[in-house]
Amino acid sequence: MQKGKIIFLNGVSSSGKTTVAKTLQKKLTKPYCLLSVDEYLHKMDEWFLNDQKWLGDGGIEWIWKALECFHKSIKLFSDVGLNVIADHVVQKQSWLDECLDLLRDNDVLFVHVTCPVEELNRREKERGDRQIGQGESQLEMLLPKSKIYDITVDTFSSSKEECADEIIKLLDQPENFKAFETLRAGGGL
């Protein structure tokens, strides 16, 4: 059975990952399942995610398990032949290492989704469901630090359709799916 392709979107909160993902789903000629890290983390009520006592009493371990399930789900969907768009904010080396290892035998197009800091803050204010400065605070933690990606799309300077079109152009060229391989080889972690 042929494995599904993976479009792995990585960027900070409010950078436009979900908007690009949904635009990709509409424009692609084959179906792609959207898997979002937010959906996995928010399987628990917001109250628990913001409760410091719960987090101290093993809640952090629950979050790590939810992330492990997210990463394994990306692989599972691809392994059974389903194409995947993964929407992630990779902030820990262990998360990146786990994805690099799990997806070793899968075709992964690694996409950096970005926009200027001022735009992140504007979007957070406009959305009203994000802490102002959340995206900006994630910039320093976003991995890989080397900025090794197969493609970077800027959702401020390009429309969501243009970003999707840039990504779609690369999908039929698996020779362009090199970022995960380079990162696995130690190229700029």
N, C-alpha and C positions, 0 to 999 in steps of 0.2 A: 504494500500500500504506500502510495506517495504521501509524504508529510505535507501539511499545510505550511504556507509561508507565514512569517511573523514580521509585522511592522511594529517595531518596539519604539514607542514615542517616549522620550525622556526630557523633562524640563520642570521648572519650578511651578508652584501653584499660580494659576491665572496667566500662564504663558500662552495658553491657547491649545493645549494638547487635546482636550475633549472636543473642542470645536473642529479642529483639524481631523480628529478621528471620525466624527460623525459625517463630516464632508467627504472623507475618503469612502465611508460605507456607501454613500449615495452615488459616488462617481465610479467606483470600481465595477468592473464587468462580472466579477465573481463575488460570492458572499464572503464577508469577513466578520468574525465574531469580535465584539469589543469587550475587552476585559480591563477593568479599571481598578487601580490600587485603592482608590477612595471607596469603591463598593465593598472591597474586602475588609478594609479597616472600619467601615461604618456598619458592619454587621452587628456591632455592639452599639448600644445607645450612646449618643453624644455625652450624656452625663458621665458615663463610665470613662470615656476617653479623656474627659477634662477633670476627673476626680483624682487629685494627687494621692489620697490615701489608697484608693483602689490600685493606682499605678504602682505604688510602693509595695502593695500586698500581692504582687505577682501579675499585675495587669500588663506590665511591659513584656513579660514572657508571652502573654496572650497575643499581644500585637506582633511579636516576632513570629509566632505560629501562624497568624493570619497572613503575614507576608510570605512565609514559606508556602502556604496553600496557594497564594496568588501566583508565585513563581512556578509551582508545580502544575497549576492549571494551564498556564501558557503552554508548557510542554505537552501536557495531556491533549489539549485541543489540537495542537499541531500534529502530534503523533498519530491521532486518529484520522488525519487528513483534512482537518478544518483550518482555514486561514484565520489568522488572529491579528487584531490590532491591540497591542498592550499599551496602556496609559499609565506611566510610572513617574515617580520622583525618586531617583536612586540617590540616597543620601549616606549610605553606609557601605564601606568596602565589602563587608560580608554579604550584603544584598547583591552587589555587582558580581562578586565571586560566585555566588550561588547561581545567578542567571547565566554567567559564562560557562559554568560547569554543566548545569542542567540542559542548556540549549546547544551543547557541543555538536550534536548531529542534526540540528535544525537550521533551515535557512532563515537568518535574521537580518533584516534591514534596520540598522540602528540610527534613529532619527533624533537629532537635538531640536527641540522646539523652544524658541526664545523670543523675547521682545525687550525693549528698554525698560529700566527700573521705573521710570516715571509712568510708563504705560501699565506695568504691573500694579502699581499703587492706584492708578485711576480705575482699573478694572475691579480691583478689590472693593473700592468705595462704591462703584456702580452696582456690583453684585449684591453687596450687603450681607453675604453669608460667609465672608472670610475676614480674618483678622487683618487689619491694615498693616502692611509690612511683612506679612507671612512669606510671600514670594521672594521679596528682597532678602529676608533672613535665610532663605534656603539656597541662595546663590553661592554662598561660601561653602556649603556642604554638598552641592551637586557633584556627582561623580559621573564619568571619570574626569579628573582634574586636567588631564592631557587634552581634553576636548576631541578625542578620537571618535568620530562618528562617520557613518556612510554619507550623511547629508545633514545640513543644518537649515532649518526654515525659520524665518523671522515673521511672526504673525502681525507685526506692526507695519513693516515696509511692504509686505505682500498680503493679498487677500487670502481668506481661507481656501478659496478655489485655486488660487495660484500655488499656495503651499501644497495642497493635495496633488495638483498636477505635477509638481516637481518630484514628489515622492513616487507617484504612479509611473513616471518615466523610467525609474530605476528598477521597478519590480520584475520586468522581463529580462533583466541583465544580472543574473546571479553573481557574475564576476565582480559586481559592485558591493556585494554583501561581505565586506572584509573587516569591518571595525571590530566585531566580536573576536574574530580570529587574531587580529593584531593585539587586542587587549589580552587575550588568553596567552599569547606568546610573551607577554610582559612589556609590550610596546606602549609605554606611557601611561601606566596605571596611575 
